[in-house]
Amino acid sequence: MHPHDDTETCVEHLRAALEANGITLPSLTVDLPTFAGAYTAPPLIALGNCNAATARALTAALRKAAGA
């Protein structure tokens, strides 16, 4: 398996987990410069921008998962 495949899979799993909590990050993707570059580190995942309502939903989901 190519290291980039794992990053794409991670993005897909994160998108599914967010959707299971009613959250959509439209800009969620693999960061293209790090994906295409000749870096030794694995590609980064760009979470992108979101509005305040999405940020609140994400905060609530993370707090719930943490038991807070």
Secondary structure, DSSP 8 states (H G I E B T S, - for coil): --HHHHHHHHHHHHHHHHHHTT---TT-EE-HHHHHS--SS---EE-----HHHHHHHHHHHHHHHT-
